[in-house]
């Protein structure tokens, strides 16, 4: 219940997509209303961006992976994912954002790029370029990678260990802040036509970073974009991931089968952000991944859900599960109850799912696949508009969420239903905006709801790197991390 001291939150709403034929719902490209097989057509993405902007979605989050899923029926067996189109093929997402931005005015775009396999100097250039091209509407979902199939194609025999990937990521962020915030002064570009000076060379400097993993002298080859550093997003909730999020993330993407599963991680990260890094904990926003299946009646919603399960690819779902968890379920029989297998990992996963879905009598790899096949590894909320909205509000209250990334069963159908049915209901409840706070504004302006809020917040650890206009280089040496 809202009160003057605790008003209802204005929710941040994103659409989560992948540049793949199946996205999060393997096999549902077969649905006659699904256009996902057009994932390689730029008009498909421009039209989706226009549709979502008309509905006033805050942003489009493009998830990504640069390796295929090979665990199920493995080792190194890509056939199930290839056959189902289960995030295979999967094309590079940063390339399409300029086209989506050109077709729209205010909607924002965030893209997943790993710190483990790309040099920071190169990525800083790519991100700055797209932030320029989108007029400051770019966000970066920072990941450290999780697939050995990607590592093998990028010069490794296997991934670095989990915690080492986060150590690498810490130095990576240090380099990125130096390049995007400290290499150019805010007023370095002068456009002096009379003197023939485009940028003042005394206001551009090398960063001369030398560390354990990277040696980057600089300077950054791109002049500052509207945001300098794109909005920073992150999704890890391991011990190392939570510490990284508490320091760097402006938004954290979380996923679980119930809000009760998310609440402690969210509380931990907010607390760490304040106690360890001096940040306002409310400046770290949390968005949960959910897949709504909406019907005009409860019966219609459940019939639609059953139809999706019937069309989806169970093999594709199990291929995705293998990639996400490292567990090959092909060794178990279709009717074998997974609660009692020898794997602690499987039992833990099934226990979590069973708490969120108490109506499932027997958890087998088939019933597990049926949960995954609609929306992926997230909660699926099935019901009428009012029922779905009630459940979303419960999630916000229980887990202290700030919004949602909406996954999809079919594209654009799921998002059309959200736009036409769910968002109007959320507006009636006073928890979703009527329009962008700053029309044509940057990601940060509409994310924080403050006109002119383009750069990293003052309490963000990256803000100290910014070389401001009028400040001599000697008076602002490049900070240490």
C-alpha positions, 0 to 999 in steps of 0.5 A, a space after each residue: 500500500 502506498 503512503 505519503 512516506 512510501 509512494 509507489 515506485 514509477 517502474 522502469 520497463 524494458 523489453 529483453 530481446 536477442 538477435 536470434 531466431 528463438 531468443 529466450 523461448 526456444 522453438 517458438 519461431 514456429 508460431 505463425 505470429 512470431 517474426 523472430 526469424 527476421 532477426 537478420 533484417 534491420 527493418 525488423 529491429 527498426 520497426 520493433 523499436 518504433 513499436 516499443 517507443 510508441 508504448 513508452 518502454 524505457 528501453 530495449 535490452 539486447 542480451 547476447 552470447 558469443 558462444 554456442 550451447 554445447 553441453 546437452 548430449 555433449 561434449 561439444 555437441 551443438 546440434 540440439 541448439 542449431 536444430 532448434 535455433 536456440 540462440 544459434 545463430 546469434 548475430 552481433 547486437 551493437 551493430 543494429 542500435 544506430 538503425 534503431 536509434 535513427 528510427 526513434 527519438 527517445 527509447 534507450 538501448 542497452 547491449 551485452 558485451 563481455 570484458 573477457 574477450 575484447 580489448 578495452 581500447 577497442 570497446 571504448 571506441 565502439 561504445 562511444 561511437 554508438 552513443 554518438 550515433 544514438 544521441 546518448 541513448 546507449 547502455 552497456 550490460 557488463 558481463 564476464 562471459 560464461 561459455 567455454 565455446 566462446 573462450 576456445 574461439 578467442 584464444 583460450 583453451 577454456 575460460 579464466 576462472 569465475 573470480 579471475 574474470 571479475 578481477 580482469 573486469 575491475 581493471 577493465 573498468 579502470 581503463 574504460 573510465 580513464 579512456 571515456 572520462 579522463 582522456 578528453 576534457 569536456 571542452 576539448 572540441 573547439 570547432 575553431 574555423 578561423 584558426 583551423 583547430 578542431 580540437 585543442 591538443 592541450 585538452 586531450 591526453 594519453 592515459 598511460 595505463 599499465 596494469 596486470 592485464 592491460 597496457 593502454 597508453 591512449 589517448 581515446 580516439 573518440 571525442 566525448 559523447 553525450 553521456 561519455 560513459 554509457 549507462 552501466 548495467 550488470 547481471 551477476 549475483 555471485 559474491 564477486 558479481 554482487 561486489 562488482 555491481 555495488 561498485 559499478 552498476 547503475 542498474 542490475 538485471 536479476 532473475 529468479 522464479 519468485 521475488 522471495 528468491 531475489 530479495 536478499 541479493 538486492 538488499 545485499 547489493 544496495 547495502 554494499 553500494 552504500 557501505 563500501 562505495 559511498 553510493 546512494 543505494 537508491 541510485 542502483 536500480 534493480 530490474 527483474 526478468 519475467 515473461 508475462 502471458 496475458 489473456 482477456 480471461 484467466 482461461 484464455 491466458 492459460 490456454 495460450 501458455 499451453 499452446 506455447 509449451 506445445 510449440 516450443 522445442 524441449 530439446 532446445 530448452 535442454 540445450 540452453 539449460 546445459 549452457 546456463 548450468 553446465 549440466 547435461 540432462 540427457 543422461 536422465 530418463 524422460 520420466 526420472 524424477 530429478 529431486 533424487 538424482 546424485 547431482 547437488 546442482 540439479 537438486 538445488 535448481 529443482 528445489 528452487 523451481 518447485 517452490 515457485 511452481 508448487 503445482 508441478 507434481 513430478 520434476 523431470 527433465 521434460 517438466 523442466 524443459 516445459 518451464 524453460 520453453 516459454 520465456 527462458 530461465 525466468 518466472 512466467 506470470 500467466 493471467 489476466 491483465 489485473 492478475 499480472 499487474 497484481 503479481 508485478 506489484 507484489 514482486 516490487 514490494 517483496 524484492 524492492 524492485 525498480 522495474 522489469 525486463 520483459 522476456 517474450 514468448 513470441 515477438 512482437 506479440 508478447 510486447 503488443 499485449 504488454 503495450 495494449 493491455 498491461 501498461 495501461 493498467 500500470 498507468 491506471 495504478 500510478 506506477 508507469 509514466 505517460 511519456 518520456 521525462 525528457 523527449 529526445 533525451 539521453 538514457 540517463 536523463 530518462 533513467 533518473 528522470 532529471 533533465 541534464 543528467 547525462 554523466 555518471 552520478 556524482 556518487 558513482 566511483 567512475 565520476 571522479 575520472 571526469 575531466 571537466 571543462 576549464 580544469 588544467 590537466 595538472 589540476 586533474 591528474 588521471 585518478 587511480 582506480 
